[in-house]
Amino acid sequence: MGGGQKRIDAQHGKGKLTARERLELLLDPGSFEEFDMFVKHRATDFGMDKTHYAGDGVVTGWGTINGRKTFVFAQDFTVFGGSLSKTHAQKICKIQEMAMKHGAPIIGLQDSGGARIQEGVEALAGYTDVFQNNILASGVVPQISVIMGPSAGGAVYSPALTDFVFMVRDSSYMFLTGPDVLKTVTNEIVTAEELGGAKTHTTKSSVADGAYDNDMEALAEIRRLFDFLPLNNRAGTPVRPVFDDHDRIDESLDTLVPENPNIPYDMHELVRKVADEGDFFEIQRDFAKNILTGFVRMEGQTVGVVANQPMVLAGCLDSDASRKAARFVRFCDAFDIPILTLVDVPGFLPGTSQEFGGVIKHGAKLLYAYGEATVPKVTVITRKAYGGAYCVMAPKHLRGDINYAWPTAQIAVMGAKGAVEILHRKDLGDPDKIAVHVADYEDKFLSPFRAAELGYIDEVIKPQSTRRRVCRAFALLEDKQLSNPWKKHDNLPL
């Protein structure tokens, strides 16, 4: 009963489920096995010795999602506002350590007012123990955080260290310093929702990977995401039954790219048409929309997708898109998930705000992530692949395994008009000569066959056959073996 019926009613009154109700929805029926149900805090100051609740504000254990094992903890806001004590932290640490030992993901349902003030530094020590385990588990087992209430102060760092963070709209928020502190220290007046709500973290800060309308939808979507993920870094990607033909031809793709190179199209359409049953679980859908990241299945096996989106900023890369894609690529590589890259990128977004904001270093993160990755990498260039952006989007030169291009692909240092204005400055006053030069440049350099001649493109393929060719490419690469030189760890351009 957690903190008792009155507090459970208050939780329901806010549109929130209790910790145990959430675990019932997340896990397969009857699969939850609880640990440490009777643990109580050991604090004595501020009258704490007179108030004890079994479990101490967090429900921990393990269960299954569609028959696959996972370790879970759910903070109980009805007990001391879900605040973290030393014993509360020890329960979470136990789950984290068991997950690493047994090779299964960790899912944390966060609903906490932060550190339990009555315990002082012991609570802070407990938090830091949890953080240390988050760090050790990174790249070993997938870690998913679902923010289902407040997460403030030091509490935010555990989710920030995990692989995926999801929020619930209007009932969850995350921030290091709250609205009252801001008002006192910086004179900024802002609501909790504006400062750290789901919209802020999915569209501006990129702290959260997605947001849902209520607890039920969030937990259903976590179950869906879980099905795409391997149990650990040695288990291999899960394979699900597939009811879609691997060599399905889709003639509508032949007309996906408009004849006018300046007209956009929606890259979601290509992603869904090459995926099994059109199923695409998008990650960070509302942040840096000029690039898409997420999971699909090809012949039943999980594949990570990174794709430029011509509908937003013409598909240009910028600092945010580079960071978003780099983190996703590194997750896929850590857990041996093959990567499909769909390229239509005219370059990096120009401007002082980008340069001052460190676009060079952020772009290098994506370059680094692709170059470091040893998983199977298949790339399809649908239209533009210009300049440094070509270099960054998984080309053959970053150990891309299979690189295809559509006949509409344009692979060059820059667009024809810009190149001609540099190469033929003396003819800038003569429009007829410039037109001839542009046509000549397009013939020589904007055709995918130029790159194919040099071996940088393995084959120019028909758009309609993209699914078949990509499925065959990943089937070929199934037993790929590649390792990087030994090192203690790399030094990513952070």
Buried (B, 14 or more C-beta within 10 A) or exposed (E): EBBEEEBBEBBEEEEBBBBBBBBBBBBBEEBBEBBBEEBBBBBEEEEBEEEEBEBBBBBBBBBBBEEBBBBBBBBBBBBBBBBBBBBBBBBBBBBBBBBBEEBBBBBBBBBBBBBBEBBEEBBBEBBBBBBEBBEEBBBBBBBBBBBBBBBBBBBBBBBBBBBBBBBBBBBBBBBBBBBEBBEEEEEEEBEBBEBBBBBBBBBEEBBBBBBBEBBBEBBEBBBBBBBBBBBBBEBBBBEBEBEBEBEBEBEEBBEBBEEEBEEBBBBBBBBBBBBBEEBBBBBBBBBBBBBBBBBBBBBBBBBBBBBBBBBBBBBBBBBBBBBBBBBBBBBBBBBBBBBBBBBBBBBBBEEEEBEEBBBBEBBBBBBBBBBBBEBBBBBBBBBBBBBBBBBBBBBBEBBBBBBBBBEBBBBBEBBBEBBBBEEBEEBEEEEEBBEBBBEBBBEEBBBBEBBBEEEBBBEBBBBBBBBBBBBBBBBEBEEBEEEEEEEEEEEEBE
